[in-house]
Each structure stands twice: as structure tokens, then as C-alpha cells.
Amino acid sequence: MANPMGAISSYFSSIIMMVVLYLGRMGATHHSLHISEPERGTAFFIFGDSYFDVGNNNYINTSTLDQANFWPYGQSYFKSPTGRFSDGRLISDFIAEHANVPVPPPFLQPGNKQDYSNGANFASAGAGSLVETFEGAVIDLKTQLNNFKKLKTSLRNKLGYSKSDKILRSAVYLIGIGTNDYLSPFLTNSTVLSAYSPSQYVQMVIGNLTTVVQEMYKKGGRKFGFLNLGELGCLPALRMLNPPTKNGCLQEASKLAKLHNLELNNLLLGMHKRLEGFTYSLYDFNRSLKLRMNHLSRYGMH
């Protein structure tokens, strides 16, 4: 029988490499693969959807479709549900562990008395770059940004301007968003894909992401990590919508994800050129996922 932890370790190793390089003493650029010794005190701020949500949706008024605070979630590692959409840890948990920094707590957790100098997690399962994505049931990316701004104010009040600004400037900002923006039109009664061309819709999603990242940069953010999107049309929820005669996968969704990945790459290249000190790493989640789906035994799975 394959070792499941070995498979997990292999699955996340590349992502860990991507982000840990930013937790080191040396600055890194988008093409760097060097891992340096983690710098003590580096803060870790996380934004996104269910890939990164560690429990924020526990504290909002939403349905169980967007919550993971019940069994069997968490059973294989935490032994009880935490709000993570996993039976164990998430990508960000492995990154923090490997980088030897504290796992950032959910920002909305009541009674959290931390000063957030080590970071915070703002991610919300079901969230999108667009406010309209599952609106009212999740914490969209712009609202996550507003929560980050509240954190900055809190940090300044507790630590002073100089120390708090230094923390934010040296911090790592991990962002994974977009999946739900392209799932929701197919899973709801939305007519957005009739009103806009695929290119126009992707530009809307990327446009909102651009605005948020630029705001993070203005607030001090310089080191960023991003995940691109997998082949969304092959997700079970969308395969169910497609007749078996069409080979299962919903190609319209996969085409949107492919276009998103292209535009995301172009966006980050442009920001790296335009914004002084802006460094990033873009993890090819799409390629990684395909490798593991097509070569199960190579990665310890059967």
C-alpha cells in the first residue's frame, strides 16, 4: 500500500519551494528557484478560496456547502474539523511548517488575541475575485482586502507605524483565487457568460485581482506567491453537467481556466516590470495536477 503522507509530501513540495524562497533573507524574483534560510519573524498573509480557507467560513452566515466544520473534515490530522476543506492540512499549512513560521490563524476567529505580526489567513471557501461570485455566501477577494486593511490599522495601533510597516513590507502574500468565478456561472442561474465573451469575462476576473494586488502593494506588499487554475471542466461538479457523449469534461469551463492562466501570467510579468520591488512566484498548479492524475503511482497513489 502506498504511503499517503509520501504522496502528500510530493504533491506540495513544489508549492513549498515556491513560497519558502520568499521567506528567506535574500530577495527573490519570479524566475528564482533558490531556497534560503527562513528569516525569523516573517509574516505570512493568505488570501483566496477553499484551497486556503482554514476556518473563516465558520464565522459567517452561510450554508454547509461553504463550510467544513463537521465530520469527516479534519479526521486524518487534526482529529476534528477545523473549517479546512480537507481531511488534513492545506497547501498553506505545509508551506508554513516547511518555512518554520506559525500557521496564520483565520482572521475572523473570535477571541483571537494575536497581534498578527506573524500573519493572518483571510481566505474564504467559495470566494471569487468577483464580488458577484456566490455573493452573500462567501467573503469575496475585495472584502478579504478590506479585512487586511483593518489588520494593518490594528498593527499600527499596537506596534507603531515604523514596526508595522516593516512587517508588512517583508511579509509574504499568498493568493489563490479564480476557480469559483468560473464555476459559479455553470452552477447557478447566472447569464453572465451570455452577456460577455469568454475573453471579456476573464478580463473582469483578472481586473479585480489586479486592483487587489495593487492595493496590497500600496500597503507595503512586495513578495507574492500565486497559484494558477487547474482544468476546471473536469471537476466532478461540472462533469455531471456534461453529457457522456462529450467525453465527460465541460470544455467551456476548461477554456476559461486556460485563458485565465494566460492572462494571470501576463499580469504578473507586467507588474514585475512596472512596480519597483515587486517580486513573485507563479506555481503551475494546472501542470502539477495533470502530472499526478496521469502518473498516480509515480506520486504514491493508486
FENMONOR-V879257 format. One record per pair of residues at least 24 apart in sequence whose C-alpha atoms are under 10 Angstrom apart, sorted by the first residue. I is the first residue (numbers start at 1). J is the second residue. D is the distance in Angstrom with one decimal. If there is no record, write none. Layout:
i: (I	I)
j: (J	J)
d: (D	D)
This chain:
i: (1	1	1	2	2	2	2	2	3	3	3	4	4	4	5	6	6	6	7	7	7	7	7	7	7	8	8	8	8	8	8	9	9	9	10	10	10	10	11	11	11	11	11	11	11	12	12	12	12	12	12	13	13	13	13	14	14	14	14	15	15	15	15	15	15	15	15	15	15	15	15	15	16	16	16	16	16	16	16	16	16	16	17	17	17	17	17	18	18	18	18	18	18	18	18	18	19	19	19	19	19	19	19	19	19	19	19	19	19	19	19	19	19	20	20	20	20	20	20	20	21	21	21	21	22	22	22	22	22	22	22	22	22	22	22	22	23	23	23	23	23	23	23	23	23	24	24	25	27	27	27	27	27	28	28	28	28	28	28	29	29	29	29	29	29	29	29	30	30	30	30	30	30	30	30	30	30	30	31	31	31	31	32	32	32	33	35	36	37	37	38	38	38	38	39	39	39	39	40	40	40	40	41	41	41	41	41	41	41	41	41	42	42	42	42	42	42	42	42	42	42	42	42	42	42	43	43	43	43	43	43	43	43	43	43	43	43	43	43	43	43	44	44	44	44	44	44	44	44	44	44	44	44	44	44	44	44	44	44	44	44	45	45	45	45	45	45	45	45	45	45	45	45	45	45	45	45	45	45	45	45	45	46	46	46	46	46	46	46	46	46	46	46	46	46	46	46	46	46	46	46	47	47	47	47	47	47	47	47	47	47	47	47	47	47	47	47	47	48	48	48	48	48	48	48	48	48	48	48	48	48	48	48	48	48	48	48	48	48	49	49	49	49	49	49	49	49	49	49	49	49	49	49	49	49	49	49	49	50	50	50	50	50	50	50	50	50	50	50	50	50	50	51	51	51	51	51	51	51	51	51	51	51	51	51	51	51	52	52	52	52	52	52	52	52	52	52	52	52	52	52	52	52	53	53	53	53	53	53	53	53	53	53	53	53	53	53	53	54	54	54	54	54	54	54	54	54	54	54	54	54	54	54	54	54	54	54	54	55	55	55	55	55	55	55	55	55	55	55	55	55	55	55	56	56	56	56	56	56	56	56	56	56	56	56	56	56	56	57	57	57	57	57	57	57	57	57	57	57	57	57	58	58	58	58	58	58	58	59	59	59	59	59	59	60	60	60	60	60	60	61	61	61	62	62	62	63	63	65	65	65	66	66	66	66	66	66	66	67	67	67	67	68	83	83	84	84	85	92	92	107	107	107	107	108	115	115	115	115	115	115	116	116	116	116	116	116	117	117	117	117	117	117	117	117	117	117	118	118	118	119	119	119	119	119	119	119	120	120	121	121	121	122	122	122	122	123	123	123	124	125	126	126	126	126	126	126	126	127	127	127	127	127	128	128	128	128	128	128	128	128	128	128	128	128	129	129	129	129	129	129	129	129	129	129	129	129	129	129	130	130	130	130	130	130	130	130	130	130	131	131	131	132	132	132	133	133	133	133	133	133	133	133	133	134	134	134	134	134	134	134	140	141	141	141	141	141	141	141	142	142	142	142	142	143	144	145	145	145	145	146	146	148	148	149	149	149	152	152	164	165	165	165	166	167	167	168	168	168	168	168	168	168	169	169	169	169	169	169	169	169	170	170	170	170	171	171	171	171	171	172	172	172	172	172	172	173	173	173	173	173	173	173	173	173	173	174	174	174	174	174	174	174	175	175	175	175	175	175	175	175	176	176	176	176	176	177	177	177	177	177	177	177	178	178	178	178	178	178	178	178	178	178	179	179	179	179	179	179	179	179	179	180	181	181	181	182	182	182	182	182	182	182	182	182	183	183	183	183	183	183	183	183	185	186	186	186	186	186	186	187	187	187	198	198	198	198	198	198	198	199	199	199	199	201	201	202	202	202	202	202	202	202	202	203	203	203	203	205	205	205	206	206	206	206	206	207	207	207	209	209	210	210	210	210	213	213	214	214	217	217	217	217	221	221	221	222	222	222	222	222	222	223	223	223	223	223	224	224	224	224	224	224	225	225	225	225	225	226	226	226	226	226	226	226	226	226	227	227	227	227	227	227	227	227	228	228	228	228	228	228	228	228	228	228	228	228	228	229	229	229	229	229	229	229	229	229	229	229	229	229	229	230	230	230	230	230	230	230	230	230	230	230	231	231	231	231	231	231	231	231	231	232	232	232	232	233	257	258	261	261)
j: (300	301	302	297	299	300	301	302	299	300	301	299	300	301	300	299	300	301	292	296	297	298	299	300	301	89	91	94	299	300	301	94	299	300	292	298	299	300	91	288	289	291	292	299	300	90	91	92	94	95	288	91	94	95	98	283	284	285	288	91	92	94	95	225	226	227	281	282	283	284	285	288	91	92	93	94	95	96	97	98	99	283	95	98	99	281	283	95	224	225	226	227	280	281	282	283	44	92	95	96	98	99	172	173	174	223	224	225	226	280	281	282	283	95	96	98	99	100	172	225	99	172	223	281	99	170	171	172	173	222	223	224	225	279	280	281	95	96	99	100	101	170	171	172	223	99	170	170	170	222	223	277	279	223	277	278	279	280	281	223	224	272	277	278	279	280	281	223	224	225	268	269	272	278	279	280	281	282	279	280	281	282	279	280	281	281	99	99	99	100	98	99	100	101	99	100	101	170	99	100	101	118	100	101	102	117	118	119	167	170	171	99	100	101	102	117	118	119	166	167	168	169	170	171	172	101	102	103	104	116	117	118	119	120	167	168	169	170	171	172	173	92	95	96	101	102	103	104	116	117	118	119	120	121	167	168	170	171	172	173	174	92	103	104	105	107	116	118	119	120	121	122	123	148	168	171	172	173	174	175	221	224	92	104	105	106	107	119	120	121	122	123	144	148	172	173	174	175	176	224	225	120	121	122	123	124	127	140	141	144	145	148	173	174	175	176	177	226	121	122	123	124	125	126	127	128	129	139	140	141	144	174	175	176	177	178	179	226	227	85	122	123	124	125	126	127	128	129	138	139	140	141	175	176	177	178	179	180	83	84	85	86	90	123	124	125	126	127	176	177	179	180	84	85	86	90	91	92	123	124	125	126	175	176	177	179	227	84	85	89	90	91	92	93	121	122	123	124	125	174	175	176	177	82	83	84	85	90	92	105	106	121	122	123	124	125	126	127	82	83	84	85	86	89	90	92	93	103	104	105	106	107	109	121	122	123	124	125	81	82	83	84	85	105	106	107	108	109	121	122	123	124	125	82	83	84	105	106	107	108	109	121	122	123	124	125	138	139	83	84	106	108	109	122	123	124	125	126	137	138	139	82	83	84	106	108	109	124	83	106	107	108	109	110	108	124	136	137	138	139	136	137	138	136	137	138	137	138	125	126	137	124	125	126	127	134	137	138	124	125	126	138	125	124	125	124	125	125	121	174	144	147	148	151	147	151	154	155	156	158	159	151	152	154	155	164	167	151	152	155	158	159	163	164	167	168	171	167	168	171	148	151	167	168	171	172	173	148	151	148	173	174	146	147	148	175	175	176	177	177	180	177	178	179	180	181	183	184	177	178	179	180	181	176	177	178	179	180	181	182	183	184	205	208	209	176	177	178	179	180	181	204	205	206	207	208	209	210	212	177	178	180	181	204	205	206	207	208	209	181	205	208	181	184	190	178	180	181	182	183	184	185	188	190	180	181	183	184	185	187	188	177	175	176	177	178	208	209	212	208	209	211	212	215	212	212	212	213	215	216	212	215	216	219	215	216	219	219	220	220	219	220	221	220	220	221	216	217	219	220	221	222	223	216	217	218	219	220	221	222	223	220	221	222	223	220	221	222	223	224	221	222	223	224	225	280	213	216	217	221	222	223	224	225	226	280	223	224	225	226	227	280	281	209	213	224	225	226	227	228	282	225	226	227	228	229	205	206	209	226	227	228	229	202	205	206	209	227	228	229	257	260	261	228	229	230	231	232	253	256	257	260	232	205	256	257	232	233	252	253	254	255	256	257	260	232	233	235	237	238	253	256	257	253	237	238	241	250	252	253	237	238	241	252	253	255	256	257	259	260	256	259	260	263	256	260	256	257	258	259	260	261	263	264	259	260	263	264	260	263	264	260	261	263	264	267	263	264	267	264	267	264	267	268	271	268	271	271	275	275	276	277	278	277	278	279	275	276	277	278	279	280	277	278	279	280	281	268	278	279	280	281	282	279	280	281	282	283	264	265	268	280	281	282	283	284	285	261	264	281	282	283	284	285	286	257	258	260	261	262	264	265	282	283	284	285	286	287	254	256	257	258	259	260	261	264	283	284	285	286	287	289	254	257	258	261	284	285	286	287	288	289	290	255	256	257	258	285	286	287	289	290	256	257	258	286	257	286	286	285	286)
d: (8.8	8.8	8.6	8.4	9.1	5.3	6.2	7.5	9.7	6.4	8.1	9.5	6.9	7.4	8.8	7.8	6.6	9.2	9.6	9.3	9.3	8.9	5.3	4.8	6.5	9.5	9.8	9.5	8.5	8.6	9.5	8.6	9.2	9.8	9.7	9.6	6.5	8.4	9.3	7.9	8.5	10.0	7.9	7.4	9.6	9.2	6.6	9.5	7.3	8.2	9.5	9.6	8.7	8.8	9.4	7.9	9.3	9.4	8.6	7.6	9.1	9.0	7.5	9.2	9.6	8.6	9.6	9.3	6.4	8.8	8.4	9.6	8.0	8.4	9.7	7.0	4.9	8.5	9.3	7.0	8.1	9.7	8.2	9.0	9.3	9.8	9.5	9.1	9.9	7.2	9.1	9.9	9.1	6.1	7.7	6.7	9.9	9.4	7.0	9.2	9.8	8.5	7.8	9.1	7.9	9.2	8.1	6.1	9.0	8.9	7.3	9.4	9.1	6.9	8.3	7.6	5.7	9.4	9.1	9.7	8.9	9.9	9.9	9.1	9.6	9.0	8.4	6.5	9.4	9.9	6.5	7.9	8.4	8.8	8.4	8.8	10.0	9.6	6.9	9.4	8.9	8.5	7.8	6.8	8.9	8.7	9.9	9.5	9.6	9.7	8.4	9.0	8.0	8.1	9.7	9.5	6.3	7.6	8.7	8.9	9.9	8.5	9.2	8.2	5.0	6.0	7.3	9.7	9.2	9.2	8.8	8.4	8.0	9.2	5.9	4.7	4.7	7.3	9.4	8.3	7.1	9.0	9.9	9.2	7.9	9.2	9.8	9.7	8.3	9.7	9.3	5.9	7.1	8.2	8.8	9.1	9.0	9.7	9.6	8.4	7.6	9.6	9.9	7.6	9.3	7.7	6.4	9.5	8.1	9.2	8.9	9.7	9.9	7.4	9.6	8.3	6.5	8.2	10.0	7.1	8.9	9.7	6.5	5.5	7.4	7.9	8.7	9.9	8.5	8.1	6.2	4.2	4.5	8.1	6.6	7.3	9.3	7.3	4.6	6.3	8.6	9.3	9.8	8.0	8.1	8.4	8.2	6.7	9.4	8.9	6.3	4.5	6.6	8.1	9.8	9.2	9.4	5.8	5.0	6.2	7.6	9.8	9.9	7.2	9.7	10.0	9.4	8.4	5.0	5.1	5.8	7.6	9.6	8.6	9.1	7.2	6.2	4.9	6.3	8.7	9.8	9.6	7.8	7.9	9.7	9.4	9.9	8.1	6.5	4.7	5.9	6.4	9.5	9.7	8.4	5.9	4.8	6.1	8.4	10.0	9.5	9.1	6.5	5.1	4.5	7.9	9.7	9.7	7.3	6.9	8.2	9.4	7.7	6.2	4.9	6.5	7.8	9.9	8.9	7.2	4.4	6.2	7.7	8.8	6.7	7.5	8.4	9.2	8.3	6.8	8.3	8.3	5.6	4.7	4.9	8.3	9.7	9.9	9.9	9.9	9.0	5.3	4.8	4.3	5.6	5.0	7.0	9.5	9.1	8.8	8.7	8.8	8.9	6.7	6.0	8.3	8.1	8.0	9.4	7.4	6.1	9.1	9.1	7.2	6.1	3.7	6.2	7.7	9.0	9.1	9.6	9.5	8.3	7.3	8.8	6.7	7.0	8.4	8.4	8.9	7.4	9.5	9.9	7.3	8.8	9.9	9.9	7.7	8.5	9.7	6.4	6.8	6.3	8.6	7.9	8.6	5.8	7.5	7.7	9.2	8.6	7.5	9.5	9.8	7.2	5.9	7.5	8.4	9.1	9.8	7.7	7.2	7.3	4.6	5.1	5.7	9.3	9.6	6.8	5.5	4.7	8.0	9.6	8.9	7.9	9.0	8.9	9.6	8.7	7.3	6.0	9.5	10.0	7.2	8.7	7.4	8.2	8.9	9.3	6.0	4.0	6.0	9.0	8.3	5.7	8.8	8.2	7.6	8.8	9.2	8.4	7.8	8.8	9.7	7.3	9.1	8.9	5.3	6.7	5.5	6.7	8.0	6.9	6.8	6.0	8.2	9.4	8.6	7.0	9.3	9.0	8.4	9.5	9.8	8.6	5.9	6.8	9.3	9.0	7.2	8.0	8.5	6.2	9.6	9.5	8.6	8.2	9.5	9.7	9.6	9.9	6.4	6.9	8.1	8.5	9.7	9.7	8.0	7.7	8.5	8.5	7.0	8.5	7.8	5.0	7.1	7.2	9.5	9.2	8.7	9.4	8.4	5.8	6.1	9.3	9.8	7.5	7.4	9.2	7.3	9.2	9.7	8.9	9.9	9.2	9.9	8.7	7.9	9.3	8.3	9.4	7.9	8.7	8.6	9.0	8.7	7.7	6.5	10.0	7.4	8.6	7.5	9.0	8.7	7.1	9.9	9.8	9.6	9.8	7.3	10.0	9.0	9.5	7.7	6.8	8.6	9.4	8.4	9.9	8.6	10.0	9.4	9.1	9.0	7.9	8.8	9.3	8.5	8.7	9.2	10.0	9.5	9.9	7.4	7.5	10.0	8.7	8.7	9.2	9.9	9.1	9.5	9.8	8.6	6.0	8.9	9.6	9.1	7.5	8.2	8.5	6.3	7.9	9.5	6.0	5.5	7.1	5.3	5.2	8.7	9.7	9.2	8.3	9.6	9.4	9.7	6.3	5.9	9.0	8.3	6.7	8.7	5.7	7.7	8.7	5.9	5.9	9.6	8.9	9.8	8.5	9.2	6.6	7.7	6.0	9.1	9.2	6.5	8.4	9.3	9.7	8.9	8.5	9.4	9.9	9.7	6.8	5.7	8.8	9.0	6.3	8.4	9.8	9.7	8.1	8.5	9.8	6.8	9.5	9.8	8.6	9.6	9.6	10.0	7.9	9.7	8.3	7.8	7.6	7.9	8.5	8.8	6.6	10.0	9.8	9.3	6.7	9.0	8.1	7.7	9.6	9.9	8.7	9.5	9.5	8.9	8.1	8.2	9.9	9.8	8.2	6.7	9.6	8.2	8.7	9.5	9.3	9.6	7.5	5.4	6.1	8.5	9.8	9.8	8.7	9.9	8.1	4.5	5.2	6.1	8.1	8.2	7.4	7.2	7.4	8.6	6.8	7.6	6.7	8.7	7.5	7.6	5.1	5.8	7.4	9.5	9.4	8.6	9.9	7.1	8.1	6.2	4.7	6.2	8.6	9.2	8.7	5.8	4.6	6.0	8.5	9.6	9.6	9.6	9.2	7.6	6.2	5.1	6.9	9.6	9.9	8.5	5.8	5.2	7.3	8.5	9.4	9.9	8.3	8.6	7.8	8.2	8.3	9.3	7.1	8.5	8.8	9.6	8.4	7.3	8.4	8.1	9.7	9.1	6.5	8.2	9.7	7.4	9.8	9.8	7.8	9.7	9.6	7.2	9.8	9.8	8.0	9.5	9.6	6.5	9.0	10.0	6.9	7.3	9.5	7.6	8.7	9.4	8.7	7.8	7.3	9.8	9.8	9.4	9.4	7.5	8.3	9.7	9.6	8.3	8.1	7.9	8.8	8.9	9.6	8.3	6.4	10.0	8.2	9.6	8.0	7.4	8.7	9.6	8.6	9.5	7.0	8.6	9.9	7.1	5.9	9.6	8.0	9.6	9.4	8.1	7.9	9.7	8.2	9.9	9.8	7.4	9.7	7.2	6.8	8.0	10.0	9.9	9.3	9.1	9.5	9.2	7.5	9.0	9.0	9.8	9.4	8.7	9.0	8.4	9.7	9.4	7.8	9.2	8.0	9.5	9.1	8.6	6.0	4.8	6.1	8.1	8.3	6.4	5.1	5.8	8.5	9.8	7.9	6.3	4.6	6.6	8.6	8.7	5.5	5.0	6.0	7.6	9.2	9.8	9.4	7.6	6.3	4.8	6.1	8.9	9.4	9.2	9.5	8.7	5.8	5.0	6.5	5.9	8.7	8.5	9.2	8.0	5.7	9.1	7.5	8.6	7.1	6.5	5.8	5.6	6.6	9.4	9.3	9.7	6.0	7.7	9.9	7.7	6.5	9.8	9.6	7.9	6.2	5.6	9.3	9.6	8.1	7.0	8.3	9.0	8.6	6.2	4.0	7.6	8.7	6.8	8.1	8.2	9.1	6.4	7.5	9.6	6.5	9.2	8.6	8.4	8.4	6.5	9.1	9.4	8.5	9.3	9.1	10.0	8.9)
